[in-house]
Amino acid sequence: MKKILVTGATGNLGSLTIDHLLNKKHVSAERIVAMVRDKKRAEHLSNKGVELRVGDYNDMDSLKEAFTGIEKLLVVSSPSLDNVERLKQQYNVVMAAKLANVKHTFLVSLADADKRLFGLEDVDMATEHMIRAVDLPFTFMRNGVYLDEIKFDLKNAIGKEELVSSTISNGFNFVLRSDLALANATVLSEEGHENKIYNLVNSELITYPEIASILTEITGTEIGYRESSDKEVIKNLTDSGVSKEGAELLVLSFQKNIAEGAFQSTSDDLNQLIGECSTKKAIASIIEFSD
């Protein structure tokens, strides 16, 4: 039986990927392996027939054991924000995959890595190079900006009937996390895709003023748009209940990157893998709005 292993199986992207795999008619639950650090947190998966294996990015031996007998491996990047730690962890994953003779490694990495300012992109690019260097058959799933991350920002805008940003109305290549998970499940469940690089970004850019217009259309309430300074946008968010750390991350990292043109590549790769993605439906889904 050709086994498919998903790392980070209790995280957002990993768990969504498994959900989509379970919905694939030609993929039985018995083929799916969820790698976790604590099996108790994944009992909902074992109840669905998914095999659980324990693995820790800091322990290469545990990874090698978890990867034994695996045909296809989806590597969700380490959540650590410490680049030295992340680099060691990613190295452990790559070498364990090589030693366990994994047939095909799928890596979740970043789109536009050469333009981002998050501080994580260098490790992602290094991991891609490591996979190439040890001659692992690969597929690189380069993820765009998660639209999900501005959920509170959009809900705040609906409450105040105004969307505020410091993006100077630049466009960005948003994607839904659930669409990325579906793309993962699609390539994992199909033959082929070896040595391919998929830039999983939207086929067209969207701006904050355009988002305000879509919110108006969805809710039936006029949602205005206003450009402002970083400081005022942060204050606007913290006044609405967002933590100072969260507000600063959204504005000084995400919105600043948009203003500097970091997220402006487009691609049809995602549409080719999962079908056309509707901007209006994507925004409606993250604000949990239904007619």
C-alpha positions, 0 to 999 in steps of 0.5 A: 500500500502506497502510504502518504504522510503529512507532517504537522497533522494537528496544525491548520494546514496539515489538518486541512490537507488530511481532511481533503485527502479523506474526501478523495474517493480514490484515497483510503484512510488506511493510506494516510499517515498523520505525523504528530508529537502527541497522539492524544491531540490527534484521536479525531484522526485515528477515529477516521482510520488515519494512522498516527506516527510520532515524530519530532523535528528536533529528533532525526531518529524519530523522523526516520522511524516515522518516515519508514515505508512512506511513498509520499511525504508532505513537509509542512515547514517548522513553526519556529520563528528562530531561524537557527532552530528552523534550519536544524529542524528542516535539515533533520526532516530532509535527511530523515526522508533521504535515510528512510528512502521516501520516494517523493517529498512535497515541501510547503515553502514560500512564494516570492521568497526573494522579496519577503521581509518576514525573516523566514524565507531564507530557511525555506529557500535553503530547505529547497536547496537541501532537498535538491542537494541530496537528490530527493524527488520533490515537489515545491508547494510555494504558498502565497499570502494567507488571506485568513490572516486578515480575518479580524481586520476584515471583521473589524472593518465591517463593525466600523464600516471602514477598512483602514490600511497603510498598504498605499493601495498596492495589490497582493496575491492572496490565497485561502489556507483551505485552497492550499490544503486542497492543492496539497491533497490534489498533488498527493493523491495523483501520480506525477508532479515529480520535480515540479514547482508550483507557485500557489498564489492568486491569478490576479492581485487584489487591493485593500480598496477592492476588498472594501468594495467586496465587503460592501457587496457581501454585507449590503452595508457601505464599507469605506476605505481609508489610507493611513499611517502605520501608527494609526492602523495599529491603534485602530486594531488595538482599540478593537481588541487586537493585541499590540503584538498581533497588530504590529505583526499585521501592519509592520510585516504584512501591510508593510510588505504589501506597500513595498510590493513584495506580494505581486507575483501571479500564477495560474498554478493554483487554478490549474490544480483545484479550479478557479478560485472566487475572490468574493467567495474567499472573502465571504468564507473567512468572515463566515458570511452566508446569505 
